[in-house]
Amino acid sequence: MPLKYEDSDLHDLMTEEKSRGTRAPQKAISIKQKRELTNIGRMILNRNCTKREYLQAIRDYGPQDGSPEFQRFVSLWDDYRGQT
């Protein structure tokens, strides 16, 4: 039965430690980035999420306004939810 961790950072660290010695060890940073990207993707599907909240989450994730990566995130929103 998998353990439930209250703190996501603790969970990431435990996952990283468990994967040591394997061919492709997982890093806590990559686990955190994957979680953030998943949350951003879920925001597109959430009808209660506004475009303003979505854009703020993208900025918190890292890409600067106007960068190609930022524009890809915006185009994902526009393709799925329409330009509003």
VEXKETI-27601 format. One line per 2 residues: number of its first residue (from 1); for each residue x, y negated, z negated of C-alpha. Coordinates in Angstrom, 2 decimals. Last residue first. Layout:
# VEXKETI-27601
NUM = X,Y,Z ~ ... .
***
This chain:
# VEXKETI-27601
84 = -11.60,-35.46,24.63 ~ -9.89,-33.46,27.36 .
82 = -11.30,-29.96,27.44 ~ -11.23,-27.35,24.71 .
80 = -9.27,-24.52,26.30 ~ -7.32,-26.25,29.05 .
78 = -6.99,-29.51,27.10 ~ -5.73,-27.76,23.98 .
76 = -3.19,-25.71,25.96 ~ -2.19,-28.88,27.86 .
74 = -1.42,-30.59,24.55 ~ 0.81,-27.71,23.44 .
72 = 2.63,-27.74,26.78 ~ 3.08,-31.54,26.51 .
70 = 4.73,-31.11,23.11 ~ 7.16,-28.56,24.58 .
68 = 7.98,-30.88,27.49 ~ 8.71,-33.76,25.09 .
66 = 6.36,-36.74,25.15 ~ 5.77,-36.80,21.41 .
64 = 8.58,-34.98,19.63 ~ 8.47,-31.24,18.99 .
62 = 8.74,-30.17,15.36 ~ 6.00,-28.18,13.66 .
60 = 4.76,-31.28,11.83 ~ 4.22,-32.97,15.21 .
58 = 2.22,-29.95,16.40 ~ 0.12,-29.99,13.22 .
56 = -0.54,-33.71,13.76 ~ -1.67,-33.01,17.33 .
54 = -4.13,-30.37,16.12 ~ -5.53,-32.63,13.41 .
52 = -6.09,-35.42,15.98 ~ -7.63,-32.93,18.44 .
50 = -10.21,-32.08,15.84 ~ -10.59,-28.70,14.17 .
48 = -14.16,-27.64,13.36 ~ -14.39,-25.57,16.57 .
46 = -11.47,-23.40,15.43 ~ -10.04,-21.65,18.51 .
44 = -7.46,-24.35,19.19 ~ -6.55,-24.42,15.49 .
42 = -5.86,-20.70,15.62 ~ -3.01,-21.32,18.04 .
40 = -1.47,-23.87,15.69 ~ -1.74,-21.34,12.84 .
38 = -0.03,-18.69,14.94 ~ 2.74,-21.13,15.82 .
36 = 3.26,-21.91,12.13 ~ 3.42,-18.19,11.25 .
34 = 5.95,-17.54,14.02 ~ 8.06,-20.44,12.79 .
32 = 8.00,-19.05,9.23 ~ 9.05,-15.60,10.41 .
30 = 11.84,-17.12,12.49 ~ 13.10,-19.03,9.46 .
28 = 12.96,-15.99,7.19 ~ 15.12,-14.02,9.61 .
26 = 14.19,-10.60,10.91 ~ 16.95,-8.09,11.51 .
24 = 17.32,-6.67,15.02 ~ 19.40,-3.47,14.83 .
22 = 18.56,-2.87,11.20 ~ 20.98,-3.43,8.38 .
20 = 18.87,-6.06,6.72 ~ 15.16,-5.73,7.55 .
18 = 13.98,-5.39,3.95 ~ 15.86,-8.56,2.93 .
16 = 14.22,-10.61,5.68 ~ 10.77,-9.32,4.76 .
14 = 11.38,-10.15,1.09 ~ 12.52,-13.65,2.03 .
12 = 9.46,-14.22,4.20 ~ 7.14,-13.00,1.41 .
10 = 8.83,-15.29,-1.09 ~ 8.39,-18.20,1.30 .
8 = 4.72,-17.25,1.77 ~ 4.09,-17.51,-1.97 .
6 = 1.25,-15.46,-3.40 ~ 2.65,-12.19,-2.14 .
4 = 0.43,-9.17,-1.60 ~ 2.28,-5.86,-1.65 .
2 = 1.59,-3.31,1.03 ~ 0.00,0.00,0.00 .
***
